């Protein structure tokens, strides 16, 4: 069930928030939306969900327009957390599960499974406001996936969480994807996209600046990174053809090169000096690509 965005744009009072986005998200994939505040990520999600109407363009899911007939196949975790602080966990999840057409029995069974999975079964009868931020986020995630949606949209799911809770939620997201769910999530964190996603879209001020399969994007980008580790002085490499940048950290030198073809002459020069512990050519990072396309770090 492929999600397609064609010529998608949205303006508010003459201000363009999303500008001509064209994407295809394959069924069963993990897709990352990367961009700073105001890039257009949340606005795009709200249009996919039908909460906002596009100014132009179209959105289809499995070749159909998204309407109330398919909303039960979608799960959404908003960036603004929407749990009712005075409700108990089981009350909140039962209410939201019933809105998705689930029976109380199925809701209770699924809730038990997820609370045990997250190792917080004792939170079942606690009010939301009594939970830590990390545990509130676990409940928010349960609320968005309790009905086993085929398409899951997560808006900054790991924002503000400590490293332990980030890993817990990442593991759950990976498991949902392994079970067949298509997952789209936005983040400010490059390393989360590198680890979790097969494809991505980088947005900047509403514009789609790069998108597609991550491995292909890295390959097409051209630039590579060389890591050299040893005791010899290699400062002269800074002036070699194809070297864009060079940093030195103690015994390690990190070079950014224009193209992989420049790696061999660099290697041939350093072996003349003697033994080196390490010579490694890496693909560019998502951070390198982001800076190149957007002009600054996220």
N, C-alpha and C positions, 0 to 999 in steps of 0.2 A: 504494500500500500504506500505508494510514493506520494510525498508532499511536494507540490510545485508552486513556486511564486513566480509570476510573470509580470514584469513591468510594474511592480508594486511600489506605489508612492503614497505619501500621506503629508498633508499640510495642515497647519493650525494657524488661522488668521494670517494667511500669506507666508508663514514661516514653514519651510520644508523640513520635516523631521525624518522622513524616509524618502529616498530619491532613486526610483527605478531599480529595484532589486529583482534579480532573476536567479532563482535557485531551484535545484532539484535535490531533495533529500530522499535517498533510497530507503526502502523498507528494511528494518532491522539494523540500520546504521546508527552510529553515535556521531552527532554533528555539533560542532562548537561554534558559538557566536562570540566573537572577540571584539572588544572596543571599549573606549572610555565612557564616562558619564556623558549622556547626550548624544551618543553615537547612533541611536535608533533601534537598539536591541529590544527593549521592552515594548516600544510602539509596534514593532514588527510582530512580536508575540501576540499582542492584543488584537491585531488585525487577523492573525491566524485563528484566534479563538472566537472571532466575531464580536469582540467587545468594542472594537472600533471599525468603522467602515473605511476602506481605502478611498483615497481621492481618485486614484486610477490604478489599473492593473487588476489581476485576478489571483485567487488562491484556490487550488484544488487538492483534494486528498482522495487518492484512488480514483482519479479522473472525475470527481464530483465536487461541487461546491460544498464547503463545510456549513452545515445547518444543524438544527436540533436533532435530526435523525442520526447524526454521527458523533454528537458531543459526548455520549457515554463511552466512546472509544478513546477519548482524550483525557489525559491527566495534566494538571497545571499546578506548579508550585510558584506562586508569585514572589517577586522580590520583597514587596511589602507584606509582612507576615499577617495572615488573616484569621488566626484562631481567636475564639472568644475567651478572654482571660478567666471569666467566672465559671465557665463550663468545666466539668470533669472530662478527662481524656475520652472515656468510653461514650459519654453523652455527645461530645463533639464529633467523634468518628461515626457514631450511629446516624447522627443527623445528616452528615455529608454523604455517607454511604447510601442512605435511603433516597437522597436526591438523585443518585446515580442508578436507582432501580434495584438496589440490593435488598435482600431480606435481612432482618435483624440477626437471624441465626448465622448467615454467611458472613455478615459484618463481624460478629463476635469471634467467629473462628479465625478469620483473617487477622483481626486485631491481635488476638492471642499469639498467632504465629509471628507477627512482626515485632510485637513487644519482646517476645523471647529472643528473636533474632538480634534485636538491639540491646538485649540484656537489661531491659528495664520493665519487667512485668509488674513491679511494685507501683508503677506510675498509672496503672489503669484507672484507679478511682481518685486520682489527685486532680485538683483544679489546674488548669493550664498555667495560671499566674504563679503557681508554687513551683514550677519546674525551672531548671536552669535553661540558659539560652540554647545550649547544645541539645538538651532533651526536648525542648519546644520544637526545635528544627526537625528532630526525628519524628515527632507527632505530625508536623506539617507535611513531611514527606509521605508518611503513612496515609494521611488524608488525601494526598494527590494520586496515590497508586492503589488504594484499597480495592478498587473495582477492576483491577487488572487491565488498564488501558493499553491499547496497541501503540498509541502515540503519546509520549510524555514530554512536556515542556517544562524545563526547570530554569528559573530566572535567578541567577546568582545563588545556587543551592548551598555553597560552602562559605558564604560571606560571614565573616565575624566569628567563625568557629575555631576552637583550638585544634591542634594537629591530630589529636586522638579522634575527635568527633568527625573531622574531615575524612580521615581514613575509613571510619565506620560507614559514613554515608557514601563515599566513593565505592566501597565494596558492594553496598546494596545496589547502587546505580549500575555497576558492571553486571551484577547478577540479573537485574531486570532486562538488560540488553541481551545477555546470553539466552534468556528465555524467549527472545524474539521481539521485544518492544523496540520501537524506533524512538531514540532519545535525542532531543535538541536541548542544549543548555548554553546559557550565557555565563561569561565569567570575565574577571579582570586578570585571572592568573594564567600565564602562559603555560606553566608546567602542567596544569590540569588538562589543558587542551592537548599537549604533547603526549600525556599518559593515556588519556581516555578516548580521544577522537580519531576517527579515520579521515574525516573531512572537516573543513571549517569555512567560515566566512568572516573576513575582517571588515568591520564597518567603521567609517570615519565621517562624522558630521552627516550621517544619513546616507552616505554613498558606500556602495559595495566596492572596496578597493582591491580585494583578492578573494577568490573562493575556489573550492574544489578539493580533491584528494590531497592530503597533507604531504605524502611522499612525492607526489607529482609536483606540487607547489615548490617543495624544496629543491627538487631536481631542476625545474625550470628556472629557479631563481639564479642559478649559476654560481654565486659566491660560495666559497667553502671556508672552513676553519682548519688551520694546522696547529697542532700542539707539539712542541719540541721540548724535551726535558733532558738536561745534561749539564755538565760543568763548564763547557766551552762558551766563550763570548760569541754570540750570534747577532749582535747589534747591527752588523752590516746587512742583514737580511731585509731590514726596513727599506732599503733603497733598491731592492731587486724588482724586476718587472712583475707586475701583477699584484704586488703587495699593497693593500688598501689601508691597513692599520696593523699595529704591532704593540702588544702589551707584554711586559715582563714582570713576573711574580717569582722572586727568588730564583730558583733554578729552572723555572718553566717559562717558555715564551709562547704566546698565543698570537698567531698571525691570521688576519682576514685576507683572503686572496680573491681576486676577481673571477677566477675560473680554475677548475681542477687541473687544467693543463700546466699551470704554473707550479704545481706541487713537485713534479719530477726534477726540474732544475734546482729548486730549493734543496731537495734531498741530496742531489749530486754535490752541491756546495758544502753542506754540513758534514758529509761523510769524509771529506778531505781533512777535517779537523780531528777525527778520531771517534771514540765511542760515545754514543748517545743512548740514554736509557729508553727514550721514547720518541717516535715520530708517527703522528697519527693525523689522518685527514678525516674531518667530520663534515656532515651535512650542516647547513646553516640552521640556527635555532629559529623557532617561531618568533622569538624576541627580535632577532636580527631582521627577519622579514618584515615584522610590524614596524620597526623603526625606519626601514628603508621606504616602506609604502606610505606611512603616516607622517614621518618626519620627527617623531619624538617617542620616548618610552611611554608605556602605559602606566 
